[in-house]
Amino acid sequence: MKEILAHLFEYKTFTKEEAYNILTNMATGKYDAHQIAAFMTIYGMRSIRVEELSGFRDAMYDLCLKMEFPGYDLIDLCGTGGDGKNTFNISTLASFVVAGAGYHVAKHGNVGVSSGCGSSNVMEYLGYTFTNDKSILNSQLDEANICFLHAPLFHPAMKTVAPIRRALGVKTFFNMLGPLTNPASPKYQAVGVFSLELARLYNYLYQQTEKQYSIIHALDGYDEISLTGDFKIISNAGENAYEVTQLGFEPLAANRIKGGDTVEEAAKIFTTIIQGQGDDAQNNVVLTNAAFAIKTIHPEKSFADCFYEAEESLLRGNALRSFKKITQN
């Protein structure tokens, strides 16, 4: 690792193969915690190259416990996190809305590292039991159209890294890897990223796959469609910019979509919204993200049609039913 750090101190980069080997060695305990922390810190201060991200991704995916669900065309709604905005759990709520609309979701999630409450935090608090038992997950897809893949159960080699990430408490290059390493390898991916630079790196990587994808970045820094300002979506069809007003909304103040400071507060917001009792700002943000996820599956549909599907799911209680089926069994 000393040579690796010296290499980085000289502003040099790694090939895909070198990056693959570094992450594999990191995950299998070849380096100590101080060295790993230094490595993560350096990557927080420099841009990552596509070859490096590709190598890290392949290593992490090769080390994971893979899940196959034949017969399902799965979608994942997952953000990188690390935007520092502390919103409520938008992508998790949108996942249940999409499931309630009749699509099959394999939601990849984790506890919060650089935010107060990640998707796993709120799911566990509200009664979901994490599992990597394929039969249980398959049953959840059958009954609720959604299963939740708690990252630590599927990426056991990352246990050496997890406490270091928690101690650092800021985004690291591991934030970039989560949406790229869903163990179910879904056919569709709606992913939010914290920078436009990363969005374009993701686009390059996804172009090498057979996925249908939407990469979302709000121009004011959110890793999701926040409706606080304009945003970009990069998909198989190219790059498009959207203004909030062209969707029929007025831009929101940032405090309208804030999350709680504790897991309890975040869970209360989550419960209020999924029960159909959220305010217009909360509902519109969730429904817009869900709509663009549906549009990822059906790019031929208009935003208005996709939004209507999402709205029906939330307001008719279908999203809530999907949620109850996997948290109350």
ROVEXTOR-990661 format. One record per residue (C-alpha): residue in three letters; chain; x, y, z. Coordinates in nm, 4 decimals. Each point is the difference from the previous one (the first is absolute). Example, Ala and Ser with C-alpha at 12.3 -4.5 7.8 and 13.67 -1.06 7.14 Angstrom:
BEGIN
r->ALA c->A c1->1.2300 c2->-0.4500 c3->0.7800
r->SER c->A c1->0.1370 c2->0.3440 c3->-0.0660
END
This chain:
BEGIN
r->MET c->A c1->0.0000 c2->0.0000 c3->0.0000
r->LYS c->A c1->0.2909 c2->0.2381 c3->0.0566
r->GLU c->A c1->0.0820 c2->-0.0183 c3->-0.3697
r->ILE c->A c1->-0.3656 c2->0.0554 c3->-0.0897
r->LEU c->A c1->-0.0246 c2->0.3100 c3->0.2196
r->ALA c->A c1->0.3293 c2->0.1337 c3->-0.1357
r->HIS c->A c1->-0.1390 c2->-0.0532 c3->-0.3510
r->LEU c->A c1->-0.3056 c2->0.2109 c3->0.0886
r->PHE c->A c1->0.2087 c2->0.2686 c3->0.1709
r->GLU c->A c1->0.1730 c2->0.0463 c3->-0.3358
r->TYR c->A c1->-0.3405 c2->0.0630 c3->-0.1649
r->LYS c->A c1->0.0218 c2->-0.3229 c3->-0.1974
r->THR c->A c1->-0.2962 c2->-0.2211 c3->-0.0828
r->PHE c->A c1->-0.0682 c2->-0.3738 c3->-0.0186
r->THR c->A c1->-0.0983 c2->-0.2322 c3->-0.2804
r->LYS c->A c1->-0.3225 c2->-0.1998 c3->0.0235
r->GLU c->A c1->0.1975 c2->-0.3108 c3->0.0988
r->GLU c->A c1->0.1954 c2->0.1853 c3->0.2688
r->ALA c->A c1->-0.3203 c2->0.1462 c3->0.1456
r->TYR c->A c1->-0.1577 c2->-0.3475 c3->-0.0005
r->ASN c->A c1->0.2925 c2->-0.1453 c3->0.1935
r->ILE c->A c1->0.0115 c2->0.2871 c3->0.2498
r->LEU c->A c1->-0.3657 c2->-0.0322 c3->0.0962
r->THR c->A c1->0.0244 c2->-0.3796 c3->0.0157
r->ASN c->A c1->0.2981 c2->0.0256 c3->0.2347
r->MET c->A c1->-0.1755 c2->0.2670 c3->0.2046
r->ALA c->A c1->-0.3110 c2->-0.2135 c3->0.0421
r->THR c->A c1->0.1933 c2->-0.3147 c3->0.0883
r->GLY c->A c1->0.1990 c2->0.1592 c3->0.2811
r->LYS c->A c1->0.3359 c2->0.0537 c3->-0.1714
r->TYR c->A c1->0.0275 c2->0.3618 c3->0.1246
r->ASP c->A c1->-0.0466 c2->0.1461 c3->0.3473
r->ALA c->A c1->-0.2701 c2->0.2493 c3->0.0939
r->HIS c->A c1->0.2309 c2->0.3029 c3->-0.0007
r->GLN c->A c1->0.1170 c2->-0.0738 c3->-0.3525
r->ILE c->A c1->-0.3557 c2->-0.0512 c3->-0.1241
r->ALA c->A c1->-0.1104 c2->0.3263 c3->0.1635
r->ALA c->A c1->0.2868 c2->0.1828 c3->-0.1703
r->PHE c->A c1->-0.0912 c2->-0.1537 c3->-0.3345
r->MET c->A c1->-0.3663 c2->0.1015 c3->0.0361
r->THR c->A c1->0.0961 c2->0.3503 c3->0.1073
r->ILE c->A c1->0.2222 c2->0.0538 c3->-0.3028
r->TYR c->A c1->-0.2817 c2->-0.1104 c3->-0.2302
r->GLY c->A c1->-0.2257 c2->0.2514 c3->0.1708
r->MET c->A c1->0.2386 c2->0.2751 c3->-0.1122
r->ARG c->A c1->0.0438 c2->-0.0970 c3->-0.3643
r->SER c->A c1->-0.2119 c2->-0.1063 c3->-0.2948
r->ILE c->A c1->-0.0381 c2->-0.3666 c3->-0.0759
r->ARG c->A c1->0.0719 c2->-0.1230 c3->-0.3514
r->VAL c->A c1->-0.2370 c2->-0.2296 c3->-0.1846
r->GLU c->A c1->0.2615 c2->-0.2788 c3->-0.0085
r->GLU c->A c1->0.0364 c2->0.0179 c3->0.3773
r->LEU c->A c1->-0.3747 c2->0.0046 c3->0.0660
r->SER c->A c1->-0.0444 c2->-0.2907 c3->-0.2398
r->GLY c->A c1->0.2679 c2->-0.2045 c3->0.1787
r->PHE c->A c1->-0.1412 c2->0.0761 c3->0.3450
r->ARG c->A c1->-0.3507 c2->-0.0904 c3->-0.1198
r->ASP c->A c1->0.1046 c2->-0.3322 c3->-0.1518
r->ALA c->A c1->0.1920 c2->-0.0997 c3->0.3128
r->MET c->A c1->-0.2874 c2->0.0855 c3->0.2321
r->TYR c->A c1->-0.2521 c2->-0.1824 c3->-0.2187
r->ASP c->A c1->0.2203 c2->-0.3081 c3->-0.0322
r->LEU c->A c1->0.0310 c2->-0.0159 c3->0.3788
r->CYS c->A c1->-0.3727 c2->0.0333 c3->0.0682
r->LEU c->A c1->-0.2673 c2->-0.2604 c3->0.0672
r->LYS c->A c1->-0.1909 c2->0.0054 c3->-0.3278
r->MET c->A c1->-0.3756 c2->-0.0437 c3->-0.0232
r->GLU c->A c1->-0.1878 c2->-0.1152 c3->-0.3088
r->PHE c->A c1->-0.3757 c2->0.0373 c3->-0.0316
r->PRO c->A c1->-0.0957 c2->-0.1604 c3->-0.3322
r->GLY c->A c1->-0.3276 c2->0.1167 c3->-0.1467
r->TYR c->A c1->0.0186 c2->0.3495 c3->0.1474
r->ASP c->A c1->0.0965 c2->0.3160 c3->-0.1854
r->LEU c->A c1->0.1428 c2->0.1831 c3->0.2999
r->ILE c->A c1->0.0683 c2->0.3674 c3->0.0588
r->ASP c->A c1->0.2108 c2->0.1591 c3->0.2724
r->LEU c->A c1->-0.0506 c2->0.3569 c3->0.1201
r->CYS c->A c1->0.3193 c2->0.0892 c3->0.1798
r->GLY c->A c1->0.1992 c2->0.3145 c3->0.0628
r->THR c->A c1->0.3674 c2->0.0365 c3->0.0708
r->GLY c->A c1->-0.0678 c2->0.2065 c3->0.3110
r->GLY c->A c1->0.2733 c2->0.2367 c3->0.0980
r->ASP c->A c1->-0.1766 c2->0.3145 c3->-0.1159
r->GLY c->A c1->-0.0102 c2->0.1376 c3->0.3551
r->LYS c->A c1->-0.3621 c2->0.1146 c3->-0.0396
r->ASN c->A c1->-0.1646 c2->-0.2237 c3->0.2650
r->THR c->A c1->-0.3290 c2->-0.0399 c3->-0.1838
r->PHE c->A c1->-0.2649 c2->-0.2472 c3->0.1128
r->ASN c->A c1->0.0247 c2->-0.3503 c3->-0.1504
r->ILE c->A c1->-0.1198 c2->0.0940 c3->-0.3472
r->SER c->A c1->0.1341 c2->-0.2911 c3->-0.2054
r->THR c->A c1->-0.1244 c2->-0.2575 c3->0.2522
r->LEU c->A c1->-0.3496 c2->0.1461 c3->-0.0029
r->ALA c->A c1->0.0089 c2->0.0223 c3->-0.3807
r->SER c->A c1->0.0993 c2->-0.3688 c3->-0.0081
r->PHE c->A c1->-0.3201 c2->-0.0989 c3->0.1801
r->VAL c->A c1->-0.2030 c2->0.2257 c3->-0.2275
r->VAL c->A c1->0.1500 c2->-0.1719 c3->-0.3047
r->ALA c->A c1->-0.0700 c2->-0.3412 c3->0.1558
r->GLY c->A c1->-0.3568 c2->0.1063 c3->0.0749
r->ALA c->A c1->-0.0373 c2->0.0968 c3->-0.3657
r->GLY c->A c1->0.0688 c2->-0.3618 c3->-0.0960
r->TYR c->A c1->0.3722 c2->-0.0034 c3->-0.0776
r->HIS c->A c1->0.2553 c2->-0.2257 c3->0.1682
r->VAL c->A c1->0.2605 c2->0.1780 c3->0.2110
r->ALA c->A c1->0.3257 c2->-0.1335 c3->0.1457
r->LYS c->A c1->0.0931 c2->0.2909 c3->0.2254
r->HIS c->A c1->0.3680 c2->0.0091 c3->0.0936
r->GLY c->A c1->0.0524 c2->0.1936 c3->0.3238
r->ASN c->A c1->0.2272 c2->0.0633 c3->0.2935
r->VAL c->A c1->0.0212 c2->0.1888 c3->0.3258
r->GLY c->A c1->0.0824 c2->0.3692 c3->-0.0153
r->VAL c->A c1->0.3685 c2->0.0874 c3->-0.0091
r->SER c->A c1->0.0137 c2->0.3626 c3->-0.1063
r->SER c->A c1->-0.3688 c2->0.0666 c3->0.0799
r->GLY c->A c1->-0.2055 c2->-0.0441 c3->0.3133
r->CYS c->A c1->-0.2224 c2->-0.2837 c3->-0.1143
r->GLY c->A c1->0.0564 c2->-0.2353 c3->-0.2913
r->SER c->A c1->-0.2629 c2->-0.2266 c3->-0.1507
r->SER c->A c1->0.1067 c2->-0.2946 c3->0.2175
r->ASN c->A c1->-0.0289 c2->0.2100 c3->0.3162
r->VAL c->A c1->-0.3606 c2->0.0927 c3->-0.0655
r->MET c->A c1->-0.1006 c2->-0.3449 c3->-0.1294
r->GLU c->A c1->0.1383 c2->-0.1736 c3->0.3074
r->TYR c->A c1->-0.1617 c2->0.2534 c3->0.2340
r->LEU c->A c1->-0.3372 c2->-0.0591 c3->-0.1684
r->GLY c->A c1->0.0169 c2->-0.3764 c3->0.0423
r->TYR c->A c1->0.1749 c2->-0.1447 c3->-0.3023
r->THR c->A c1->0.2218 c2->-0.2999 c3->0.0716
r->PHE c->A c1->0.3119 c2->-0.0017 c3->-0.2169
r->THR c->A c1->0.0648 c2->-0.3257 c3->-0.1791
r->ASN c->A c1->0.2027 c2->-0.1512 c3->-0.2788
r->ASP c->A c1->-0.2188 c2->-0.3107 c3->-0.0136
r->LYS c->A c1->-0.0965 c2->-0.0262 c3->-0.3664
r->SER c->A c1->-0.3266 c2->-0.1824 c3->0.0673
r->ILE c->A c1->-0.1192 c2->0.2776 c3->0.2323
r->LEU c->A c1->0.1050 c2->0.2734 c3->-0.2433
r->ASN c->A c1->-0.1710 c2->-0.1866 c3->-0.2850
r->SER c->A c1->-0.3161 c2->-0.0252 c3->0.2063
r->GLN c->A c1->0.0118 c2->0.3748 c3->0.0668
r->LEU c->A c1->0.0259 c2->0.0675 c3->-0.3737
r->ASP c->A c1->-0.2992 c2->-0.2302 c3->-0.0564
r->GLU c->A c1->-0.2177 c2->0.1542 c3->0.2677
r->ALA c->A c1->0.1132 c2->0.3632 c3->0.0170
r->ASN c->A c1->0.1838 c2->0.0610 c3->-0.3309
r->ILE c->A c1->0.3055 c2->0.1084 c3->0.2000
r->CYS c->A c1->0.2872 c2->-0.1426 c3->0.1985
r->PHE c->A c1->0.2602 c2->0.1901 c3->0.1979
r->LEU c->A c1->0.3667 c2->-0.0916 c3->-0.0361
r->HIS c->A c1->0.1877 c2->0.1244 c3->0.3073
r->ALA c->A c1->0.3496 c2->0.0520 c3->-0.1390
r->PRO c->A c1->0.2079 c2->-0.1438 c3->0.2903
r->LEU c->A c1->-0.1733 c2->-0.3383 c3->-0.0354
r->PHE c->A c1->0.0956 c2->-0.0200 c3->-0.3659
r->HIS c->A c1->0.3437 c2->0.1586 c3->0.0155
r->PRO c->A c1->0.1531 c2->-0.1846 c3->0.2984
r->ALA c->A c1->0.3538 c2->0.0757 c3->-0.1163
r->MET c->A c1->-0.0709 c2->0.3682 c3->0.0646
r->LYS c->A c1->-0.0242 c2->-0.0568 c3->0.3761
r->THR c->A c1->0.3633 c2->0.1113 c3->0.0347
r->VAL c->A c1->-0.0883 c2->0.3294 c3->-0.1660
r->ALA c->A c1->-0.3340 c2->0.0774 c3->0.1691
r->PRO c->A c1->0.1337 c2->0.1207 c3->0.3383
r->ILE c->A c1->0.2549 c2->0.2209 c3->-0.1753
r->ARG c->A c1->-0.2723 c2->0.1598 c3->-0.2127
r->ARG c->A c1->-0.2084 c2->0.0613 c3->0.3124
r->ALA c->A c1->0.2962 c2->0.1547 c3->0.1812
r->LEU c->A c1->0.0785 c2->0.2319 c3->-0.2911
r->GLY c->A c1->-0.3664 c2->0.1019 c3->-0.0264
r->VAL c->A c1->0.0385 c2->0.1581 c3->-0.3449
r->LYS c->A c1->-0.0634 c2->-0.1268 c3->-0.3488
r->THR c->A c1->0.2697 c2->-0.2221 c3->-0.1462
r->PHE c->A c1->0.0391 c2->-0.1788 c3->-0.3309
r->PHE c->A c1->-0.2072 c2->-0.2830 c3->0.1541
r->ASN c->A c1->-0.3040 c2->0.2283 c3->-0.0355
r->MET c->A c1->0.0616 c2->-0.0188 c3->-0.3745
r->LEU c->A c1->0.0007 c2->-0.3801 c3->0.0025
r->GLY c->A c1->-0.3312 c2->-0.0778 c3->0.1724
r->PRO c->A c1->-0.2303 c2->0.0590 c3->-0.2991
r->LEU c->A c1->0.2454 c2->-0.1835 c3->-0.2287
r->THR c->A c1->0.0122 c2->-0.3187 c3->0.2058
r->ASN c->A c1->-0.3575 c2->-0.1090 c3->0.0671
r->PRO c->A c1->0.0345 c2->-0.3779 c3->0.0601
r->ALA c->A c1->-0.3171 c2->-0.0681 c3->-0.2007
r->SER c->A c1->0.1467 c2->0.1733 c3->-0.3072
r->PRO c->A c1->-0.3347 c2->0.1601 c3->-0.0934
r->LYS c->A c1->-0.0921 c2->0.0579 c3->-0.3624
r->TYR c->A c1->-0.1042 c2->0.3590 c3->0.0747
r->GLN c->A c1->0.1778 c2->0.2593 c3->0.2136
r->ALA c->A c1->-0.1146 c2->0.3437 c3->0.1128
r->VAL c->A c1->0.2961 c2->0.1476 c3->0.1840
r->GLY c->A c1->0.0625 c2->0.3390 c3->0.1553
r->VAL c->A c1->0.3539 c2->0.1369 c3->0.0207
r->PHE c->A c1->0.1521 c2->0.2935 c3->0.1888
r->SER c->A c1->0.1913 c2->0.1574 c3->-0.2905
r->LEU c->A c1->-0.0334 c2->0.0432 c3->-0.3741
r->GLU c->A c1->0.3536 c2->-0.1314 c3->-0.0450
r->LEU c->A c1->-0.0998 c2->-0.3267 c3->0.1675
r->ALA c->A c1->-0.3208 c2->-0.0149 c3->-0.2051
r->ARG c->A c1->0.2066 c2->-0.0032 c3->-0.3169
r->LEU c->A c1->0.2329 c2->-0.2679 c3->0.1387
r->TYR c->A c1->-0.3035 c2->-0.2145 c3->0.0828
r->ASN c->A c1->-0.1313 c2->0.0575 c3->-0.3501
r->TYR c->A c1->0.3215 c2->-0.1309 c3->-0.1494
r->LEU c->A c1->-0.0099 c2->-0.3106 c3->0.2204
r->TYR c->A c1->-0.3692 c2->-0.0713 c3->-0.0612
r->GLN c->A c1->0.0526 c2->0.0336 c3->-0.3746
r->GLN c->A c1->0.2187 c2->-0.3103 c3->0.0229
r->THR c->A c1->-0.2951 c2->-0.2005 c3->0.1400
r->GLU c->A c1->-0.3468 c2->-0.0999 c3->-0.1213
r->LYS c->A c1->-0.1787 c2->0.1992 c3->0.2711
r->GLN c->A c1->-0.2682 c2->0.2579 c3->-0.0600
r->TYR c->A c1->0.0950 c2->0.2832 c3->0.2294
r->SER c->A c1->-0.0704 c2->0.3522 c3->0.1153
r->ILE c->A c1->0.2767 c2->0.1886 c3->0.1785
r->ILE c->A c1->-0.1387 c2->0.2939 c3->0.1948
r->HIS c->A c1->0.1803 c2->0.3077 c3->0.1275
r->ALA c->A c1->-0.1585 c2->0.3171 c3->0.1342
r->LEU c->A c1->0.2059 c2->0.2996 c3->-0.1056
r->ASP c->A c1->-0.0118 c2->0.1427 c3->0.3536
r->GLY c->A c1->0.1804 c2->-0.3099 c3->0.1300
r->TYR c->A c1->-0.2647 c2->-0.2575 c3->0.0945
r->ASP c->A c1->0.0407 c2->-0.3649 c3->-0.0949
r->GLU c->A c1->-0.3701 c2->-0.0204 c3->-0.0883
r->ILE c->A c1->-0.2701 c2->0.2154 c3->-0.1562
r->SER c->A c1->-0.0529 c2->0.2472 c3->0.2820
r->LEU c->A c1->-0.2285 c2->0.2475 c3->-0.1833
r->THR c->A c1->0.2062 c2->0.2746 c3->0.1670
r->GLY c->A c1->0.1547 c2->0.0786 c3->-0.3374
r->ASP c->A c1->0.0738 c2->-0.1297 c3->-0.3451
r->PHE c->A c1->0.1454 c2->-0.3444 c3->-0.0582
r->LYS c->A c1->0.1547 c2->-0.2202 c3->-0.2650
r->ILE c->A c1->-0.0775 c2->-0.3566 c3->-0.0965
r->ILE c->A c1->0.2411 c2->-0.2064 c3->-0.2053
r->SER c->A c1->-0.1519 c2->-0.3140 c3->-0.1495
r->ASN c->A c1->0.0500 c2->-0.2449 c3->-0.2853
r->ALA c->A c1->-0.1545 c2->0.2676 c3->-0.2224
r->GLY c->A c1->0.2443 c2->0.2756 c3->0.0996
r->GLU c->A c1->0.0232 c2->0.2949 c3->0.2370
r->ASN c->A c1->-0.2986 c2->0.2238 c3->0.0741
r->ALA c->A c1->-0.0440 c2->0.3056 c3->0.2205
r->TYR c->A c1->-0.3296 c2->0.0629 c3->0.1794
r->GLU c->A c1->-0.1407 c2->0.3106 c3->0.1607
r->VAL c->A c1->-0.2299 c2->-0.0473 c3->0.2982
r->THR c->A c1->-0.2591 c2->0.2268 c3->-0.1583
r->GLN c->A c1->-0.0195 c2->-0.2071 c3->-0.3181
r->LEU c->A c1->-0.1231 c2->-0.2901 c3->0.2140
r->GLY c->A c1->-0.2792 c2->0.2198 c3->0.1323
r->PHE c->A c1->0.1503 c2->0.0846 c3->0.3408
r->GLU c->A c1->0.1452 c2->0.3059 c3->0.1665
r->PRO c->A c1->0.3518 c2->-0.0414 c3->0.1451
r->LEU c->A c1->-0.0025 c2->-0.1063 c3->0.3647
r->ALA c->A c1->0.1879 c2->0.1511 c3->0.2906
r->ALA c->A c1->0.2618 c2->-0.2468 c3->0.1257
r->ASN c->A c1->-0.1582 c2->-0.0203 c3->0.3465
r->ARG c->A c1->-0.3149 c2->-0.1554 c3->-0.1501
r->ILE c->A c1->0.1824 c2->-0.3300 c3->-0.0642
r->LYS c->A c1->0.2263 c2->-0.0176 c3->0.3036
r->GLY c->A c1->0.0333 c2->-0.3304 c3->0.1804
r->GLY c->A c1->0.0049 c2->-0.0486 c3->0.3735
r->ASP c->A c1->0.3040 c2->0.0356 c3->0.2224
r->THR c->A c1->-0.0614 c2->-0.3454 c3->0.1476
r->VAL c->A c1->-0.1161 c2->-0.3350 c3->-0.1356
r->GLU c->A c1->-0.3222 c2->0.0423 c3->0.1974
r->GLU c->A c1->-0.0725 c2->0.3340 c3->-0.1680
r->ALA c->A c1->0.0888 c2->-0.1358 c3->-0.3446
r->ALA c->A c1->-0.2275 c2->-0.3001 c3->0.0553
r->LYS c->A c1->-0.2875 c2->0.2275 c3->0.1016
r->ILE c->A c1->0.0347 c2->0.2001 c3->-0.3232
r->PHE c->A c1->0.0221 c2->-0.3241 c3->-0.1996
r->THR c->A c1->-0.3138 c2->-0.1419 c3->0.1643
r->THR c->A c1->-0.1976 c2->0.3198 c3->-0.0522
r->ILE c->A c1->0.0800 c2->0.0087 c3->-0.3716
r->ILE c->A c1->-0.0553 c2->-0.3684 c3->-0.0774
r->GLN c->A c1->-0.3363 c2->0.0157 c3->0.1777
r->GLY c->A c1->-0.1009 c2->0.2663 c3->-0.2522
r->GLN c->A c1->0.0110 c2->0.2822 c3->0.2532
r->GLY c->A c1->0.3079 c2->0.1827 c3->-0.1260
r->ASP c->A c1->-0.0268 c2->0.3630 c3->-0.1035
r->ASP c->A c1->0.0051 c2->0.1031 c3->-0.3664
r->ALA c->A c1->0.3748 c2->0.0669 c3->-0.0020
r->GLN c->A c1->0.0869 c2->-0.3395 c3->0.1480
r->ASN c->A c1->-0.2426 c2->-0.1875 c3->-0.2234
r->ASN c->A c1->0.1087 c2->0.1751 c3->-0.3182
r->VAL c->A c1->0.3677 c2->-0.0736 c3->0.0612
r->VAL c->A c1->-0.0665 c2->-0.3686 c3->0.0674
r->LEU c->A c1->-0.2379 c2->-0.0333 c3->-0.2930
r->THR c->A c1->0.2328 c2->0.1777 c3->-0.2421
r->ASN c->A c1->0.2870 c2->-0.2342 c3->0.0881
r->ALA c->A c1->-0.2325 c2->-0.2984 c3->-0.0290
r->ALA c->A c1->-0.1306 c2->0.1275 c3->-0.3332
r->PHE c->A c1->0.3465 c2->0.0260 c3->-0.1508
r->ALA c->A c1->0.0753 c2->-0.3515 c3->0.1274
r->ILE c->A c1->-0.3115 c2->-0.1264 c3->-0.1798
r->LYS c->A c1->0.1106 c2->0.1952 c3->-0.3056
r->THR c->A c1->0.3332 c2->-0.1848 c3->0.0198
r->ILE c->A c1->-0.1952 c2->-0.3225 c3->-0.0528
r->HIS c->A c1->-0.2344 c2->0.1563 c3->-0.2574
r->PRO c->A c1->0.1893 c2->0.2809 c3->-0.1746
r->GLU c->A c1->-0.2808 c2->0.0269 c3->-0.2548
r->LYS c->A c1->-0.2409 c2->0.1270 c3->0.2682
r->SER c->A c1->-0.0396 c2->0.3677 c3->0.0778
r->PHE c->A c1->0.1016 c2->0.1419 c3->0.3357
r->ALA c->A c1->-0.3666 c2->0.0860 c3->0.0643
r->ASP c->A c1->-0.1108 c2->-0.3599 c3->-0.0529
r->CYS c->A c1->0.2783 c2->-0.1347 c3->0.2232
r->PHE c->A c1->-0.0815 c2->0.2577 c3->0.2687
r->TYR c->A c1->-0.3650 c2->-0.1055 c3->-0.0127
r->GLU c->A c1->0.0973 c2->-0.3665 c3->0.0539
r->ALA c->A c1->0.2129 c2->0.1006 c3->0.2984
r->GLU c->A c1->-0.2725 c2->0.2217 c3->0.1435
r->GLU c->A c1->-0.2569 c2->-0.2795 c3->-0.0236
r->SER c->A c1->0.2387 c2->-0.2333 c3->0.1823
r->LEU c->A c1->0.0526 c2->0.2403 c3->0.2891
r->LEU c->A c1->-0.3468 c2->0.1454 c3->0.0404
r->ARG c->A c1->-0.1877 c2->-0.3296 c3->-0.0406
r->GLY c->A c1->0.2172 c2->-0.1645 c3->0.2641
r->ASN c->A c1->0.1788 c2->-0.2472 c3->-0.2284
r->ALA c->A c1->0.3442 c2->0.1258 c3->0.1049
r->LEU c->A c1->-0.1017 c2->-0.0341 c3->0.3652
r->ARG c->A c1->-0.1232 c2->-0.3547 c3->-0.0583
r->SER c->A c1->0.3343 c2->-0.0953 c3->-0.1550
r->PHE c->A c1->0.1776 c2->0.1508 c3->0.2983
r->LYS c->A c1->-0.2187 c2->-0.1811 c3->0.2534
r->LYS c->A c1->0.0427 c2->-0.3347 c3->-0.1725
r->ILE c->A c1->0.3771 c2->-0.0008 c3->0.0491
r->THR c->A c1->0.0157 c2->0.1646 c3->0.3421
r->GLN c->A c1->-0.2848 c2->-0.1724 c3->0.1835
r->ASN c->A c1->0.0573 c2->-0.3644 c3->-0.0947
END
